Amino acid sequence: MKNTLTDLNNHLFEQMERLNDDSLTGEELEREIMRGDAMQKIAKTVIDNGSLALQAKKHLDEYGQGDRVELPMLGTTDK
Protein backbone atom coordinates (compact mmCIF):
# COMPACT_ATOMS: atom_id res chain seq x y z
CA MET A 1 0.00 0.00 0.00
CA LYS A 2 1.16 3.50 -0.74
CA ASN A 3 0.64 6.54 1.41
CA THR A 4 2.10 5.21 4.64
CA LEU A 5 3.72 7.35 7.31
CA THR A 6 7.06 6.48 5.71
CA ASP A 7 5.82 8.01 2.44
CA LEU A 8 4.64 11.10 4.32
CA ASN A 9 8.02 11.41 6.00
CA ASN A 10 9.75 11.21 2.60
CA HIS A 11 7.48 13.94 1.17
CA LEU A 12 8.18 16.22 4.11
CA PHE A 13 11.94 15.80 3.77
CA GLU A 14 11.67 16.49 0.02
CA GLN A 15 9.81 19.70 0.84
CA MET A 16 12.55 20.69 3.29
CA GLU A 17 15.11 20.19 0.53
CA ARG A 18 13.12 22.42 -1.82
CA LEU A 19 12.89 25.12 0.86
CA ASN A 20 16.64 24.93 1.34
CA ASP A 21 17.36 25.47 -2.38
CA ASP A 22 19.53 28.61 -2.56
CA SER A 23 18.72 29.12 -6.24
CA LEU A 24 15.05 29.93 -5.60
CA THR A 25 14.00 33.50 -6.37
CA GLY A 26 11.86 35.44 -3.92
CA GLU A 27 8.62 34.52 -5.68
CA GLU A 28 9.62 30.86 -6.05
CA LEU A 29 10.63 30.70 -2.40
CA GLU A 30 7.33 32.27 -1.33
CA ARG A 31 5.47 29.66 -3.38
CA GLU A 32 7.46 26.85 -1.72
CA ILE A 33 6.78 28.33 1.72
CA MET A 34 3.05 28.36 1.00
CA ARG A 35 3.26 24.82 -0.33
CA GLY A 36 5.23 23.72 2.73
CA ASP A 37 2.65 25.28 5.03
CA ALA A 38 -0.15 23.40 3.25
CA MET A 39 1.83 20.14 3.43
CA GLN A 40 2.46 20.64 7.16
CA LYS A 41 -1.25 21.10 7.83
CA ILE A 42 -2.18 18.00 5.85
CA ALA A 43 0.65 16.01 7.46
CA LYS A 44 -0.61 16.92 10.94
CA THR A 45 -4.07 15.63 10.07
CA VAL A 46 -2.63 12.39 8.65
CA ILE A 47 -0.50 11.89 11.75
CA ASP A 48 -3.45 12.62 14.04
CA ASN A 49 -5.55 10.05 12.13
CA GLY A 50 -2.77 7.48 12.43
CA SER A 51 -2.46 8.16 16.13
CA LEU A 52 -6.19 7.67 16.62
CA ALA A 53 -6.10 4.39 14.67
CA LEU A 54 -3.16 3.18 16.77
CA GLN A 55 -4.96 4.08 20.00
CA ALA A 56 -8.04 2.14 18.84
CA LYS A 57 -5.84 -0.85 17.92
CA LYS A 58 -4.18 -0.80 21.35
CA HIS A 59 -7.61 -0.71 22.98
CA LEU A 60 -8.81 -3.65 20.88
CA ASP A 61 -5.58 -5.55 21.65
CA GLU A 62 -6.22 -5.06 25.33
CA TYR A 63 -9.59 -6.80 24.97
CA GLY A 64 -8.38 -9.56 22.65
CA GLN A 65 -9.91 -8.15 19.47
CA GLY A 66 -6.83 -6.55 17.94
CA ASP A 67 -6.13 -9.39 15.52
CA ARG A 68 -9.27 -8.38 13.61
CA VAL A 69 -7.89 -4.94 12.78
CA GLU A 70 -5.19 -3.97 10.31
CA LEU A 71 -3.56 -0.56 10.07
CA PRO A 72 -2.29 -0.29 6.49
CA MET A 73 -1.89 3.48 6.84
CA LEU A 74 0.88 2.79 9.34
CA GLY A 75 2.51 0.20 7.11
CA THR A 76 1.95 -2.56 9.65
CA THR A 77 0.36 -5.20 7.43
CA ASP A 78 2.08 -7.82 5.30
CA LYS A 79 -0.68 -7.81 2.68
FIKETOR-959307 format. One record per residue: residue number from 1; x, y, z of N, C-alpha, C, O, CB in turn. Coordinates in steps of 0.2 Angstrom, whole numbers, plus 5000, padded with zeros to 4 digits. Last residue first. Glycine has a CB too. Layout:
<recs>
NUM | X | Y | Z | X | Y | Z | X | Y | Z | X | Y | Z | X | Y | Z
...
</recs>
This chain:
<recs>
79 | 5001 | 4962 | 5019 | 4997 | 4961 | 5013 | 4998 | 4966 | 5008 | 4995 | 4966 | 5003 | 4989 | 4961 | 5015
78 | 5006 | 4964 | 5031 | 5010 | 4961 | 5027 | 5007 | 4960 | 5020 | 5010 | 4957 | 5015 | 5012 | 4954 | 5029
77 | 5004 | 4980 | 5040 | 5002 | 4974 | 5037 | 5007 | 4971 | 5032 | 5011 | 4974 | 5029 | 4995 | 4975 | 5034
76 | 5009 | 4993 | 5044 | 5010 | 4987 | 5048 | 5007 | 4981 | 5046 | 5008 | 4975 | 5049 | 5006 | 4989 | 5055
75 | 5008 | 5006 | 5039 | 5013 | 5001 | 5036 | 5014 | 4995 | 5040 | 5019 | 4992 | 5040 | 5019 | 5004 | 5034
74 | 4998 | 5014 | 5043 | 5004 | 5014 | 5047 | 5010 | 5009 | 5044 | 5015 | 5009 | 5046 | 5003 | 5012 | 5054
73 | 4988 | 5011 | 5035 | 4991 | 5017 | 5034 | 4997 | 5018 | 5038 | 5001 | 5023 | 5037 | 4985 | 5022 | 5037
72 | 4984 | 4998 | 5038 | 4989 | 4999 | 5032 | 4991 | 5006 | 5032 | 4997 | 5006 | 5029 | 4985 | 4997 | 5026
71 | 4981 | 4990 | 5051 | 4982 | 4997 | 5050 | 4987 | 4998 | 5044 | 4993 | 5000 | 5045 | 4985 | 5000 | 5057
70 | 4968 | 4979 | 5055 | 4974 | 4980 | 5052 | 4975 | 4988 | 5051 | 4970 | 4991 | 5050 | 4975 | 4977 | 5045
69 | 4960 | 4969 | 5067 | 4961 | 4975 | 5064 | 4967 | 4976 | 5061 | 4972 | 4974 | 5064 | 4960 | 4981 | 5069
68 | 4959 | 4957 | 5073 | 4954 | 4958 | 5068 | 4955 | 4965 | 5064 | 4951 | 4966 | 5059 | 4947 | 4958 | 5071
67 | 4967 | 4957 | 5084 | 4969 | 4953 | 5078 | 4964 | 4954 | 5072 | 4966 | 4952 | 5066 | 4970 | 4946 | 5079
66 | 4961 | 4964 | 5094 | 4966 | 4967 | 5090 | 4968 | 4964 | 5083 | 4970 | 4967 | 5078 | 4972 | 4969 | 5093
65 | 4954 | 4958 | 5104 | 4950 | 4959 | 5097 | 4955 | 4962 | 5092 | 4953 | 4963 | 5086 | 4944 | 4963 | 5098
64 | 4958 | 4958 | 5117 | 4958 | 4952 | 5113 | 4955 | 4953 | 5106 | 4954 | 4947 | 5103 | 4955 | 4947 | 5117
63 | 4958 | 4970 | 5124 | 4952 | 4966 | 5125 | 4952 | 4960 | 5120 | 4947 | 4957 | 5119 | 4946 | 4970 | 5124
62 | 4970 | 4976 | 5119 | 4969 | 4975 | 5127 | 4963 | 4970 | 5128 | 4963 | 4966 | 5133 | 4968 | 4981 | 5130
61 | 4967 | 4977 | 5106 | 4972 | 4972 | 5108 | 4971 | 4971 | 5116 | 4972 | 4965 | 5118 | 4979 | 4975 | 5107
60 | 4959 | 4988 | 5107 | 4956 | 4982 | 5104 | 4961 | 4976 | 5106 | 4958 | 4971 | 5108 | 4955 | 4982 | 5097
59 | 4968 | 4998 | 5111 | 4962 | 4996 | 5115 | 4959 | 4990 | 5113 | 4957 | 4986 | 5117 | 4957 | 5002 | 5114
58 | 4977 | 4998 | 5100 | 4979 | 4996 | 5107 | 4973 | 4994 | 5111 | 4974 | 4989 | 5115 | 4983 | 5002 | 5110
57 | 4968 | 5002 | 5090 | 4971 | 4996 | 5090 | 4973 | 4993 | 5096 | 4972 | 4988 | 5098 | 4977 | 4996 | 5084
56 | 4965 | 5015 | 5095 | 4960 | 5011 | 5094 | 4962 | 5004 | 5094 | 4960 | 4999 | 5097 | 4955 | 5012 | 5088
55 | 4978 | 5021 | 5093 | 4975 | 5020 | 5100 | 4969 | 5015 | 5100 | 4969 | 5012 | 5105 | 4973 | 5027 | 5102
54 | 4980 | 5020 | 5080 | 4984 | 5016 | 5084 | 4981 | 5015 | 5091 | 4982 | 5010 | 5094 | 4991 | 5019 | 5084
53 | 4970 | 5029 | 5075 | 4969 | 5022 | 5073 | 4974 | 5018 | 5078 | 4972 | 5012 | 5080 | 4972 | 5021 | 5066
52 | 4976 | 5041 | 5081 | 4969 | 5038 | 5083 | 4968 | 5031 | 5081 | 4966 | 5027 | 5085 | 4963 | 5043 | 5080
51 | 4987 | 5041 | 5073 | 4988 | 5041 | 5081 | 4981 | 5038 | 5083 | 4981 | 5034 | 5088 | 4989 | 5048 | 5084
50 | 4982 | 5043 | 5061 | 4986 | 5037 | 5062 | 4987 | 5036 | 5070 | 4986 | 5030 | 5072 | 4993 | 5038 | 5059
49 | 4976 | 5056 | 5062 | 4972 | 5050 | 5061 | 4976 | 5044 | 5062 | 4973 | 5039 | 5065 | 4970 | 5051 | 5053
48 | 4988 | 5064 | 5065 | 4983 | 5063 | 5070 | 4978 | 5057 | 5069 | 4976 | 5054 | 5073 | 4979 | 5070 | 5070
47 | 4994 | 5062 | 5053 | 4997 | 5059 | 5059 | 4992 | 5059 | 5064 | 4992 | 5054 | 5068 | 5003 | 5064 | 5061
46 | 4985 | 5069 | 5045 | 4987 | 5062 | 5043 | 4990 | 5059 | 5049 | 4988 | 5053 | 5051 | 4992 | 5061 | 5037
45 | 4986 | 5082 | 5050 | 4980 | 5078 | 5050 | 4981 | 5071 | 5049 | 4978 | 5067 | 5053 | 4975 | 5081 | 5045
44 | 4999 | 5085 | 5048 | 4997 | 5085 | 5055 | 4990 | 5081 | 5055 | 4989 | 5077 | 5060 | 4996 | 5092 | 5058
43 | 4999 | 5085 | 5034 | 5003 | 5080 | 5037 | 5001 | 5079 | 5045 | 5001 | 5074 | 5047 | 5011 | 5082 | 5037
42 | 4992 | 5097 | 5031 | 4989 | 5090 | 5029 | 4993 | 5084 | 5033 | 4990 | 5080 | 5035 | 4990 | 5089 | 5022
41 | 5001 | 5106 | 5037 | 4994 | 5106 | 5039 | 4991 | 5099 | 5037 | 4987 | 5096 | 5042 | 4989 | 5111 | 5036
40 | 5012 | 5104 | 5029 | 5012 | 5103 | 5036 | 5005 | 5102 | 5039 | 5004 | 5098 | 5043 | 5016 | 5109 | 5039
39 | 5007 | 5108 | 5016 | 5009 | 5101 | 5017 | 5009 | 5099 | 5025 | 5008 | 5094 | 5027 | 5016 | 5099 | 5014
38 | 5005 | 5121 | 5018 | 4999 | 5117 | 5016 | 5001 | 5110 | 5018 | 4997 | 5106 | 5020 | 4997 | 5118 | 5009
37 | 5018 | 5125 | 5020 | 5013 | 5126 | 5025 | 5007 | 5122 | 5024 | 5005 | 5119 | 5029 | 5011 | 5134 | 5025
36 | 5024 | 5122 | 5008 | 5026 | 5119 | 5014 | 5021 | 5119 | 5019 | 5020 | 5115 | 5023 | 5033 | 5121 | 5016
35 | 5017 | 5131 | 5000 | 5016 | 5124 | 4998 | 5018 | 5120 | 5005 | 5015 | 5115 | 5006 | 5020 | 5122 | 4992
34 | 5023 | 5143 | 5005 | 5015 | 5142 | 5005 | 5014 | 5134 | 5004 | 5009 | 5132 | 5008 | 5012 | 5146 | 5000
33 | 5036 | 5141 | 5002 | 5034 | 5142 | 5009 | 5026 | 5140 | 5009 | 5024 | 5137 | 5014 | 5036 | 5149 | 5011
32 | 5035 | 5140 | 4988 | 5037 | 5134 | 4991 | 5035 | 5135 | 4999 | 5034 | 5130 | 5002 | 5045 | 5133 | 4991
31 | 5032 | 5154 | 4985 | 5027 | 5148 | 4983 | 5029 | 5142 | 4987 | 5024 | 5138 | 4989 | 5028 | 5147 | 4975
30 | 5043 | 5160 | 4990 | 5037 | 5161 | 4993 | 5032 | 5156 | 4992 | 5028 | 5154 | 4996 | 5034 | 5168 | 4991
29 | 5053 | 5155 | 4981 | 5053 | 5154 | 4988 | 5047 | 5154 | 4992 | 5044 | 5150 | 4996 | 5059 | 5158 | 4991
28 | 5048 | 5162 | 4969 | 5048 | 5154 | 4970 | 5049 | 5152 | 4977 | 5045 | 5147 | 4979 | 5054 | 5152 | 4966
27 | 5050 | 5175 | 4973 | 5043 | 5173 | 4972 | 5043 | 5165 | 4972 | 5038 | 5162 | 4975 | 5041 | 5175 | 4965
26 | 5064 | 5175 | 4975 | 5059 | 5177 | 4980 | 5052 | 5174 | 4979 | 5049 | 5172 | 4984 | 5059 | 5185 | 4981
25 | 5071 | 5160 | 4968 | 5070 | 5167 | 4968 | 5065 | 5169 | 4974 | 5062 | 5164 | 4976 | 5068 | 5170 | 4961
24 | 5082 | 5147 | 4973 | 5075 | 5150 | 4972 | 5075 | 5157 | 4972 | 5078 | 5160 | 4977 | 5071 | 5147 | 4977
23 | 5095 | 5143 | 4975 | 5094 | 5146 | 4969 | 5087 | 5148 | 4968 | 5085 | 5151 | 4963 | 5095 | 5141 | 4963
22 | 5095 | 5136 | 4987 | 5098 | 5143 | 4987 | 5096 | 5146 | 4980 | 5097 | 5153 | 4980 | 5105 | 5143 | 4989
21 | 5084 | 5126 | 4995 | 5087 | 5127 | 4988 | 5089 | 5135 | 4987 | 5084 | 5139 | 4987 | 5082 | 5125 | 4982
20 | 5076 | 5123 | 5006 | 5083 | 5125 | 5007 | 5087 | 5126 | 5000 | 5093 | 5127 | 5000 | 5086 | 5119 | 5010
19 | 5064 | 5119 | 5001 | 5064 | 5126 | 5004 | 5072 | 5128 | 5005 | 5073 | 5134 | 5006 | 5061 | 5125 | 5011
18 | 5068 | 5107 | 4996 | 5066 | 5112 | 4991 | 5066 | 5119 | 4994 | 5068 | 5124 | 4991 | 5058 | 5111 | 4988
17 | 5070 | 5100 | 5007 | 5076 | 5101 | 5003 | 5074 | 5107 | 4998 | 5078 | 5111 | 4996 | 5077 | 5094 | 4999
16 | 5057 | 5100 | 5013 | 5063 | 5103 | 5016 | 5069 | 5105 | 5012 | 5072 | 5110 | 5012 | 5065 | 5099 | 5022
15 | 5051 | 5092 | 5004 | 5049 | 5099 | 5004 | 5054 | 5103 | 5008 | 5056 | 5108 | 5006 | 5042 | 5099 | 5008
14 | 5058 | 5080 | 5007 | 5058 | 5082 | 5000 | 5056 | 5090 | 5000 | 5060 | 5094 | 4997 | 5054 | 5079 | 4995
13 | 5053 | 5078 | 5020 | 5060 | 5079 | 5019 | 5061 | 5082 | 5012 | 5066 | 5086 | 5011 | 5064 | 5073 | 5020
12 | 5039 | 5075 | 5016 | 5041 | 5081 | 5021 | 5048 | 5083 | 5020 | 5050 | 5089 | 5020 | 5039 | 5080 | 5028
11 | 5040 | 5064 | 5009 | 5037 | 5070 | 5006 | 5039 | 5076 | 5010 | 5041 | 5081 | 5007 | 5030 | 5069 | 5005
10 | 5045 | 5055 | 5019 | 5049 | 5056 | 5013 | 5047 | 5062 | 5010 | 5051 | 5066 | 5008 | 5048 | 5050 | 5008
9 | 5034 | 5055 | 5028 | 5040 | 5057 | 5030 | 5045 | 5059 | 5024 | 5048 | 5064 | 5024 | 5043 | 5052 | 5034
8 | 5024 | 5049 | 5019 | 5023 | 5055 | 5022 | 5030 | 5059 | 5024 | 5031 | 5064 | 5022 | 5018 | 5056 | 5027
7 | 5030 | 5036 | 5018 | 5029 | 5040 | 5012 | 5028 | 5047 | 5014 | 5031 | 5052 | 5011 | 5023 | 5038 | 5008
6 | 5029 | 5032 | 5032 | 5035 | 5032 | 5029 | 5035 | 5037 | 5022 | 5040 | 5041 | 5021 | 5038 | 5025 | 5027
5 | 5015 | 5031 | 5033 | 5019 | 5037 | 5037 | 5026 | 5037 | 5034 | 5029 | 5043 | 5034 | 5019 | 5035 | 5044
4 | 5009 | 5028 | 5016 | 5010 | 5026 | 5023 | 5014 | 5032 | 5027 | 5015 | 5037 | 5023 | 5015 | 5020 | 5024
3 | 5006 | 5028 | 5002 | 5003 | 5033 | 5007 | 5004 | 5030 | 5014 | 4999 | 5031 | 5018 | 4996 | 5034 | 5005
2 | 5002 | 5011 | 4996 | 5006 | 5017 | 4996 | 5003 | 5022 | 5002 | 4998 | 5020 | 5005 | 5006 | 5021 | 4989
1 | 5004 | 4994 | 5000 | 5000 | 5000 | 5000 | 5004 | 5006 | 5000 | 5010 | 5006 | 5003 | 4995 | 5000 | 5006
</recs>
